């Protein structure tokens, strides 16, 4: 049996581990544009010099030897021949036969249609290790930086730059009413925003860039906003979203809609071809990519397994020493929801409640009991008189003793 995996990040790597665990003898080929395995979630730590490429590696140094895989590094696939069951490597023209294929090629930074954005020099995304190296190198002698977008990637980039070069003037430009709007609410976001402002960061909320300004040498010199505001800068970081790396697929055979379409077994519409991770265009978070890669591997082996847990809305962050976790839905979903908020010395807590179940929560500051909250939200556990008890629920509420004296977690 020949298994071919495209992509060396969370989904692809975890699929390989499962495949080899279930099948010691079959051939496994990994094809990736990367020649290293690393966590993309932590690239900002490379900018700040808190981590190196080696410390971002989430597998053993001899991963390919331990799992007995044929790893074709620095290679990309530019065609899948569905009928003959082979992939074509762009750099060499080599054709690789497969019996089962997993597409886990991830995503790239989306470049919005802004004038001169693609032509200007010193404009970067933050998706690959090369991006982090280029940003860090430019930041050595940079004076002013514009960050387009204020989601997790944009704020990661902001933190990395602040820790690397404290003399930078940084401008964060975003369409939304507050930063991290998909993960937080206005208040919890403002806690971070105010701390950043105290460090000299400039925020342009509800704004968008109309044009990148550049000289004859094509080096970026500034950005112009839709309201004609001009912001001088000599580097820009684009953090406005991602696009699945799926240009090489034939959409006549592999259905696509803002990502490769998969079923609960991670099957695509093409026989013996599976997909997992950011390339499927779902919520781009690490746990979901791992889960999809695992499920895909089992089904590639003919062992049916489904993604039986669609709960993926959990975000953890710790910017400027302020830990925050958001779980589930953090805004009102309908008029039947009840919102309960508490601000005290321990931080900020917000709960969305409906029918005696917790629909979502934001906890900022003391996050020590977020584990059981995640379970309650994920499984829609009904709790009597929840509205009255919401700020007092703890692990002890769910411990009980069996008749034989054994303690158990009763939920």
C-alpha positions in Angstrom: 0.0 0.0 0.0 1.3 3.4 -0.9 0.2 6.3 1.2 1.1 9.9 0.1 0.8 12.8 2.4 0.9 16.4 1.1 2.0 18.9 3.8 4.2 18.7 6.9 2.2 20.5 9.5 -0.3 19.5 12.2 -2.8 17.5 10.1 -0.2 15.7 7.9 2.3 14.8 10.7 -0.4 13.4 13.0 -1.9 11.4 10.1 1.6 9.9 9.5 1.9 8.9 13.1 -1.4 7.1 13.1 -0.7 5.4 9.7 2.6 4.0 10.9 1.1 2.9 14.2 -1.6 1.0 12.4 0.6 -0.3 9.5 4.3 -1.0 10.0 5.1 -2.1 6.5 3.3 0.1 3.9 5.1 2.9 2.1 4.5 6.4 3.4 5.7 9.4 1.3 5.6 12.9 2.7 5.8 15.8 0.2 6.1 19.3 1.6 7.3 22.7 0.6 8.8 22.9 4.1 12.1 21.2 4.9 11.5 21.6 8.6 8.6 20.7 10.9 7.5 23.6 13.1 4.5 25.2 14.8 3.1 28.1 12.8 1.2 29.2 15.9 4.4 30.4 17.5 6.2 32.2 14.7 6.0 35.5 16.5 8.4 34.0 19.1 11.0 33.7 16.4 10.6 37.4 15.7 11.0 38.3 19.4 13.9 35.8 19.7 12.2 33.9 22.5 12.4 30.7 20.3 14.4 29.3 17.5 13.3 27.1 14.6 14.5 24.1 16.5 12.4 24.9 19.5 9.3 25.2 17.4 9.7 21.6 16.2 6.9 19.5 17.6 8.3 16.1 16.5 11.5 14.1 17.1 14.6 15.2 15.3 14.7 11.9 13.4 11.0 11.9 12.7 11.4 10.5 9.1 13.6 7.7 10.3 11.6 6.8 13.3 8.4 6.5 11.2 10.1 5.1 8.2 8.8 7.7 5.7 10.2 8.9 2.4 10.2 12.7 2.9 10.5 14.8 -0.2 11.4 18.2 1.2 11.1 21.6 -0.5 8.8 20.1 -3.0 5.3 21.2 -4.2 2.6 19.2 -6.1 1.2 21.0 -9.1 -1.2 18.3 -10.3 -3.2 15.3 -9.1 -4.0 12.7 -11.7 -7.1 11.2 -10.2 -7.6 8.6 -12.8 -4.1 7.2 -12.7 -3.7 7.8 -8.9 -0.5 9.8 -9.0 0.7 13.3 -8.1 3.2 15.3 -10.0 6.0 17.2 -8.2 6.5 20.6 -9.7 10.3 21.0 -9.1 11.3 17.6 -10.6 8.4 16.5 -12.7 8.5 13.2 -10.8 5.2 11.3 -10.6 4.4 9.6 -7.3 1.9 6.8 -7.3 -0.6 6.5 -4.4 -3.2 4.1 -3.2 -4.5 6.6 -0.6 -3.7 10.4 -0.7 -4.1 13.0 2.0 -4.1 16.6 1.1 -2.9 18.6 4.1 -1.2 21.5 2.4 -2.5 24.1 4.8 -3.1 27.8 3.9 -1.2 30.9 3.0 -1.6 34.5 4.0 -4.5 36.1 2.0 -3.4 39.2 0.1 -6.4 41.6 -0.3 -6.9 43.6 -3.5 -5.0 46.7 -2.3 -3.2 48.8 -4.9 0.6 48.0 -5.0 0.3 45.4 -2.2 1.8 42.6 -4.2 4.4 44.8 -6.0 5.8 46.7 -3.0 9.0 45.5 -1.2 9.0 44.8 2.6 5.4 43.7 2.7 5.0 40.3 4.4 2.5 37.8 5.7 3.2 35.8 8.8 2.6 32.2 7.9 5.9 30.5 7.3 9.3 30.5 9.0 10.7 32.5 6.1 8.2 35.2 6.8 9.3 35.4 10.5 13.0 35.6 9.4 12.3 38.4 6.8 10.2 40.4 9.3 12.9 40.1 12.0 15.7 41.1 9.6 13.8 44.1 8.3 12.8 45.1 11.9 16.5 45.6 12.8 16.7 48.9 11.0 13.0 49.6 10.6 11.4 52.7 12.1 7.7 52.5 11.3 5.5 49.4 10.8 1.9 49.0 9.6 0.1 45.9 10.6 -3.0 45.2 8.5 -5.5 43.2 10.6 -6.0 42.7 14.3 -6.9 39.1 14.6 -4.6 36.6 16.4 -1.9 36.7 13.7 -1.9 40.5 13.6 -1.6 40.7 17.4 1.0 38.0 17.5 3.1 40.0 15.0 2.6 43.1 17.1 3.8 41.4 20.3 6.8 39.8 18.5 7.9 43.2 17.1 7.4 45.0 20.5 9.6 42.5 22.2 12.3 42.6 19.5 12.6 46.3 18.9 11.1 48.7 21.4 11.9 51.7 19.3 9.5 50.8 16.5 6.4 53.0 15.8 3.7 50.5 15.1 0.3 51.2 13.5 -2.4 48.5 13.6 -5.2 49.0 11.0 -8.3 47.0 11.1 -11.9 47.1 9.9 -13.6 45.7 13.0 -14.7 47.8 16.0 -12.1 46.2 18.3 -9.1 43.9 18.2 -9.5 40.1 18.3 -13.2 40.5 17.6 -13.6 36.8 16.8 -12.2 35.7 20.1 -13.2 38.4 22.6 -15.8 41.0 23.3 -15.3 44.8 23.4 -14.3 44.9 27.1 -11.8 42.1 27.2 -10.3 43.3 24.0 -10.0 46.8 25.4 -7.9 45.5 28.3 -5.2 44.4 25.8 -5.7 47.5 23.6 -5.1 49.9 26.5 -2.0 48.1 27.5 -0.7 48.2 24.0 -1.5 52.0 23.8 0.5 52.5 26.9 3.5 51.0 25.0 3.0 53.5 22.2 1.1 51.4 19.7 -1.3 53.3 17.4 -4.7 51.7 16.6 -6.9 52.6 13.6 -10.1 50.8 14.1 -12.9 50.6 11.6 -10.4 51.5 8.9 -9.0 49.8 5.8 -6.1 50.4 3.5 -6.8 51.7 0.0 -3.3 51.9 -1.4 0.3 51.0 -0.6 2.7 53.9 -1.4 6.2 53.1 -2.8 9.1 54.8 -4.4 10.8 54.1 -7.7 12.7 51.4 -6.0 9.4 49.8 -5.0 10.2 50.0 -1.3 7.1 50.7 0.8 6.9 54.2 2.1 3.4 54.4 3.6 -0.2 53.4 3.3 -3.3 55.4 2.4 -6.6 54.6 4.2 -10.0 54.8 2.6 -10.6 58.1 4.3 -7.3 59.4 2.7 -5.4 59.3 6.0 -1.7 58.8 5.2 0.5 56.6 7.5 4.2 56.6 6.9 5.9 53.2 7.2 8.9 51.2 5.9 7.4 47.8 6.5 3.9 46.3 6.4 2.6 43.0 7.7 -0.6 41.6 6.2 -2.7 39.6 8.6 -6.2 39.8 7.1 -6.9 36.1 6.8 -5.7 33.0 5.0 -6.3 31.2 1.7 -6.2 27.4 1.4 -3.3 26.0 -0.6 -5.4 24.2 -3.1 -4.5 25.8 -6.5 -3.2 22.5 -7.8 -6.4 20.5 -7.4 -8.8 19.9 -10.3 -12.1 21.2 -9.0 -14.0 19.0 -11.5 -12.9 15.9 -9.5 -12.3 17.4 -6.0 -15.2 19.6 -4.9 -14.2 23.0 -3.5 -16.0 25.9 -1.7 -13.6 28.2 0.1 -11.7 25.0 0.9 -11.7 21.4 -0.1 -15.1 19.9 0.9 -14.9 16.8 3.1 -17.4 14.6 4.9 -17.2 13.4 8.5 -14.6 10.8 7.5 -12.4 13.4 5.9 -13.2 12.0 2.4 -13.1 14.4 -0.5 -15.4 13.9 -3.5 -12.6 12.0 -5.3 -12.1 8.3 -4.5 -9.2 7.5 -2.1 -8.4 11.2 -1.6 -8.7 12.7 1.8 -8.2 16.2 3.1 -7.5 17.7 6.5 -6.3 20.9 8.2 -6.5 24.5 6.9 -6.8 23.4 3.3 -10.5 22.4 4.0 -11.3 26.1 4.9 -12.8 25.4 8.4 -11.8 27.1 11.6 -8.1 27.4 11.3 -6.9 26.1 14.7 -4.4 23.5 15.7 -6.7 21.0 17.6 -9.1 20.7 14.6 -6.2 20.1 12.2 -4.8 17.4 14.5 -8.3 15.8 14.8 -8.9 15.8 11.1 -5.5 14.4 10.3 -6.1 11.5 12.8 -9.6 10.8 11.4 -8.3 10.8 7.9 -5.5 8.4 8.7 -7.9 5.8 10.2 -10.2 6.0 7.2 -7.2 5.7 4.8 -6.5 2.4 6.6 -10.1 1.3 6.1 -10.9 1.7 9.8 -14.0 3.9 9.9 -13.8 6.9 12.2 -15.8 10.1 12.2 -15.2 13.6 13.4 -17.8 13.3 16.2 -16.8 16.5 17.9 -17.4 19.7 15.9 -16.7 21.9 18.9 -13.7 24.0 17.9 -14.4 27.4 19.4 -11.7 27.7 22.0 -8.9 30.3 22.0 -6.2 30.8 24.6 -4.0 33.8 24.6 -1.5 35.5 27.0 -0.5 38.9 25.6 1.4 41.2 27.9 1.1 38.8 30.8 -2.7 38.8 30.8 -4.1 35.3 30.2 -7.5 35.0 28.5 -9.6 32.1 27.3 -12.7 32.3 25.2 -14.8 29.2 24.7 -17.9 28.7 22.6 -20.1 31.6 21.6 -18.9 34.9 23.1 -21.8 37.2 21.8 -25.6 37.0 22.1 -26.9 34.4 19.7 -30.6 35.2 20.2 -33.0 37.0 22.5 -33.5 33.9 24.7 -29.8 34.1 25.8 -28.9 35.6 29.2 -25.5 37.4 29.6 -23.8 37.5 33.0 -20.7 39.5 33.6 -18.4 40.0 36.6 -15.4 42.3 36.9 -13.4 42.0 40.1 -9.8 41.8 41.4 -9.3 38.4 39.7 -10.2 39.7 36.3 -13.2 39.5 33.9 -15.7 36.8 33.4 -18.6 36.8 30.9 -21.1 33.9 30.4 -23.7 33.4 27.7 -26.5 31.2 29.1 -29.5 29.6 27.5 -31.9 27.0 28.9 -29.6 26.3 31.9 -26.6 25.6 29.7 -23.5 27.7 29.1 -23.3 28.6 25.5 -20.0 30.4 25.8 -17.6 32.2 28.1 -14.7 34.7 28.2 -12.4 34.4 31.2 -9.6 36.9 31.6 -7.1 37.0 34.5 -7.8 34.0 36.7 -8.3 31.1 34.2 -7.7 28.3 36.7 -11.2 26.7 36.3 -11.5 27.0 32.5 -11.1 23.2 32.1 -14.5 22.2 33.5 -16.2 25.2 31.8 -14.9 23.9 28.5 -16.5 20.5 29.2 -19.8 22.1 30.2 -20.0 24.2 27.1 -18.7 21.6 24.7 -21.3 19.0 25.9 -24.2 21.4 26.6 -24.5 20.1 30.1 -27.7 21.3 31.8 -27.3 22.7 35.3 -30.3 23.6 37.5 -30.6 27.3 38.4 -27.5 28.0 36.4 -28.1 31.7 36.2 -27.9 32.1 40.0 -24.9 29.8 40.3 -22.8 30.7 37.3 -20.0 32.5 39.2 -19.8 29.8 41.9 -19.6 26.6 39.8 -16.4 24.6 40.4 -15.0 21.1 40.1 -16.5 20.2 43.4 -20.0 20.5 42.0 -19.4 17.4 39.9 -17.6 15.1 42.3 -19.5 12.3 43.9 -18.8 9.1 45.8 -19.9 5.7 44.5 -21.4 3.1 46.9 -18.0 1.4 47.2 -16.4 4.6 48.3 -14.8 5.4 45.0 -14.7 9.1 43.9 -15.8 9.9 40.4 -16.5 12.9 38.2 -20.3 13.0 37.8 -21.3 15.0 34.8 
